[in-house]
Amino acid sequence: MSPSQPSLTERRKAATQLDIARAAAALFAERGPDGTTAEDIAHRAGVALRTFYRYFRSKQDAVGPLLTGGAERWQALLAAAEPGTPLAGVLEGAVTEALTPADEQATEQLGQTRGLLRAAQDDPALRAVWYRVNQDSEERLLPVLTRLAGDGADPLEIRLAAAAATDAVRVALETWAGTDAPTSGPGSPADLAVRCLHELTGGMGLFRP
């Protein structure tokens, strides 16, 4: 087995965490975070309460794997790009593909994200999970962008690019969540993210032709 490939145990763990995250998101949408307990989430996910707490410290923490999924998809797309490829095009393409749902499951997951971001407006603990997910995403993006930018790139510019790309997606999703716009087309997460990306990176040296 390649070191980059997760073991069967790790895949099962990730699957269980995602099941719990989906159960939490569904319950938050139905009852709100205040009306949902960790016991409710464990029951909905079909796991024991001790299993829930093996993976998560609180009911709000449980949605982390669901919120992280999108960031992992577009980072994987970036990681597959060849060094030296124009960074602006690579980022825009990866963000667009990651935020455009390709099937019913992806559309449902975007809808769950919308519900969680709406709930986070009135729940500081849930909002903190969202901010942590974005901070983690930015940190994971740094080595990916460093490789793509190639030797001689200014570390400060790479850091700024990682922050700008992460914030472009974050602001786009938060803005979209506050509307009834569709998951694709004008006003969608992908549409807004590309717009944010252009605004935030337009003056950066790494993105100039």
C-alpha positions as CSV (number, residue, x, y, z in Angstrom):
1,M,0.0,0.0,0.0
2,S,1.3,3.4,-0.9
3,P,2.0,5.8,2.0
4,S,-0.3,8.3,0.3
5,Q,-3.2,5.8,0.4
6,P,-5.3,5.6,3.6
7,S,-5.6,2.2,5.3
8,L,-8.9,0.4,5.5
9,T,-9.2,1.5,9.1
10,E,-8.6,5.1,8.2
11,R,-11.3,4.9,5.4
12,R,-13.8,3.4,7.8
13,K,-13.0,6.1,10.4
14,A,-13.5,8.9,7.8
15,A,-16.8,7.3,6.6
16,T,-18.1,7.1,10.2
17,Q,-17.1,10.8,10.8
18,L,-18.9,11.8,7.6
19,D,-22.0,9.9,8.5
20,I,-22.1,11.7,11.9
21,A,-21.5,15.0,10.2
22,R,-24.4,14.5,7.8
23,A,-26.6,13.5,10.7
24,A,-25.6,16.6,12.6
25,A,-26.3,18.9,9.6
26,A,-29.7,17.3,9.0
27,L,-30.7,17.8,12.6
28,F,-29.4,21.3,12.8
29,A,-31.5,22.1,9.7
30,E,-34.6,20.5,11.3
31,R,-34.2,21.7,14.9
32,G,-31.4,24.2,15.0
33,P,-28.2,23.7,17.0
34,D,-29.9,24.6,20.3
35,G,-32.6,22.0,19.7
36,T,-30.1,19.2,19.0
37,T,-28.0,17.2,21.4
38,A,-25.0,15.0,20.8
39,E,-27.2,12.0,21.7
40,D,-29.7,13.0,19.0
41,I,-26.8,13.1,16.4
42,A,-25.4,9.8,17.5
43,H,-28.8,8.2,17.3
44,R,-29.5,9.6,13.8
45,A,-26.1,8.4,12.6
46,G,-26.6,5.0,14.1
47,V,-23.6,5.0,16.4
48,A,-23.1,4.9,20.1
49,L,-22.7,8.1,22.0
50,R,-19.1,7.0,23.1
51,T,-18.3,6.7,19.4
52,F,-19.5,10.2,18.8
53,Y,-17.2,11.5,21.5
54,R,-14.3,9.4,20.3
55,Y,-14.3,11.6,17.2
56,F,-15.8,15.0,18.2
57,R,-15.7,17.2,21.3
58,S,-19.1,18.8,20.8
59,K,-22.1,18.7,18.6
60,Q,-20.9,21.7,16.6
61,D,-17.5,20.0,16.0
62,A,-19.4,17.1,14.3
63,V,-20.1,19.1,11.1
64,G,-16.4,19.7,10.5
65,P,-15.9,16.8,8.0
66,L,-18.8,18.0,5.9
67,L,-17.5,21.6,5.7
68,T,-14.0,20.3,5.0
69,G,-15.0,18.2,2.0
70,G,-15.2,21.1,-0.5
71,A,-11.7,22.4,0.4
72,E,-10.3,18.9,0.0
73,R,-11.7,18.6,-3.4
74,W,-10.3,21.8,-4.9
75,Q,-6.9,21.3,-3.2
76,A,-6.7,17.8,-4.8
77,L,-7.4,19.4,-8.2
78,L,-4.6,22.0,-7.6
79,A,-2.3,19.3,-6.4
80,A,-2.8,17.5,-9.8
81,A,-1.6,20.5,-11.8
82,E,1.8,20.8,-13.2
83,P,4.3,23.3,-11.7
84,G,4.7,26.3,-14.0
85,T,1.1,26.3,-15.1
86,P,-0.3,29.9,-14.8
87,L,-1.6,30.1,-11.3
88,A,-4.6,32.3,-12.0
89,G,-6.1,29.8,-14.5
90,V,-5.3,26.8,-12.3
91,L,-7.0,28.3,-9.2
92,E,-10.0,29.5,-11.1
93,G,-10.5,26.1,-12.8
94,A,-10.1,24.2,-9.5
95,V,-12.5,26.4,-7.6
96,T,-15.1,26.3,-10.4
97,E,-14.9,22.5,-10.7
98,A,-15.0,22.0,-6.9
99,L,-18.0,24.3,-6.3
100,T,-20.0,23.1,-9.3
101,P,-22.0,20.0,-8.1
102,A,-21.6,17.2,-10.5
103,D,-24.3,15.0,-9.2
104,E,-27.2,14.8,-6.8
105,Q,-25.1,14.0,-3.8
106,A,-22.8,17.0,-4.4
107,T,-25.9,19.2,-4.8
108,E,-27.3,17.9,-1.5
109,Q,-24.0,18.6,0.3
110,L,-23.9,22.2,-0.9
111,G,-27.5,22.5,0.4
112,Q,-26.3,21.2,3.8
113,T,-23.5,23.7,3.8
114,R,-25.9,26.5,3.1
115,G,-28.0,25.4,6.1
116,L,-25.0,25.2,8.4
117,L,-23.7,28.6,7.4
118,R,-27.2,30.1,8.0
119,A,-27.3,28.4,11.4
120,A,-23.8,29.6,12.2
121,Q,-24.9,33.2,12.1
122,D,-26.6,32.7,15.5
123,D,-24.3,30.0,16.9
124,P,-20.8,31.2,17.9
125,A,-19.5,27.6,18.4
126,L,-20.7,26.6,15.0
127,R,-19.2,29.7,13.5
128,A,-15.9,28.9,15.2
129,V,-15.8,25.5,13.5
130,W,-16.3,27.2,10.1
131,Y,-13.5,29.6,10.8
132,R,-11.2,26.7,11.9
133,V,-12.0,24.8,8.8
134,N,-11.0,27.7,6.6
135,Q,-7.8,28.3,8.6
136,D,-6.8,24.7,8.2
137,S,-7.6,24.9,4.5
138,E,-5.3,27.9,4.1
139,E,-2.5,26.1,5.8
140,R,-2.9,23.0,3.6
141,L,-3.0,25.2,0.5
142,L,0.5,26.7,1.2
143,P,2.6,23.7,0.1
144,V,0.4,23.1,-2.9
145,L,0.8,26.7,-4.1
146,T,4.5,26.7,-3.3
147,R,5.0,23.7,-5.6
148,L,2.9,25.3,-8.4
149,A,4.7,28.7,-8.1
150,G,8.1,27.1,-8.5
151,D,11.5,28.1,-7.3
152,G,12.2,31.7,-6.7
153,A,8.6,32.6,-5.8
154,D,8.3,35.1,-3.0
155,P,7.0,33.2,0.2
156,L,5.0,36.3,1.2
157,E,3.2,36.3,-2.1
158,I,2.4,32.6,-1.8
159,R,1.1,33.2,1.7
160,L,-1.1,36.0,0.4
161,A,-2.3,33.9,-2.5
162,A,-3.3,31.1,-0.1
163,A,-5.2,33.5,2.1
164,A,-6.9,35.2,-0.9
165,A,-7.9,31.9,-2.5
166,T,-9.3,30.6,0.8
167,D,-11.2,33.8,1.6
168,A,-12.6,33.9,-2.0
169,V,-14.3,30.5,-1.4
170,R,-15.3,31.4,2.2
171,V,-16.9,34.7,1.2
172,A,-18.6,33.2,-1.8
173,L,-20.2,30.4,0.2
174,E,-21.3,32.8,3.0
175,T,-22.8,35.2,0.5
176,W,-24.5,32.4,-1.4
177,A,-25.9,30.9,1.8
178,G,-27.6,34.2,2.6
179,T,-29.6,34.0,-0.7
180,D,-31.8,31.6,-2.5
181,A,-29.6,31.5,-5.5
182,P,-29.2,28.1,-7.2
183,T,-26.2,25.8,-6.9
184,S,-25.1,26.5,-10.5
185,G,-25.2,29.5,-12.8
186,P,-25.4,33.2,-11.9
187,G,-25.1,33.8,-8.1
188,S,-23.9,30.2,-7.4
189,P,-21.0,29.4,-5.2
190,A,-18.7,28.8,-8.2
191,D,-19.8,32.1,-9.9
192,L,-19.3,34.1,-6.7
193,A,-16.0,32.4,-5.9
194,V,-14.5,33.2,-9.3
195,R,-15.6,36.8,-8.9
196,C,-14.1,37.0,-5.4
197,L,-10.9,35.4,-6.7
198,H,-10.5,38.0,-9.4
199,E,-11.1,40.9,-7.0
200,L,-8.7,39.5,-4.3
201,T,-5.8,38.4,-6.6
202,G,-5.9,41.0,-9.4
203,G,-3.0,43.0,-8.0
204,M,-0.8,40.1,-7.0
205,G,2.5,39.4,-8.8
206,L,2.0,35.7,-8.8
207,F,-1.2,36.1,-10.9
208,R,0.2,38.4,-13.6
209,P,0.8,36.9,-17.0
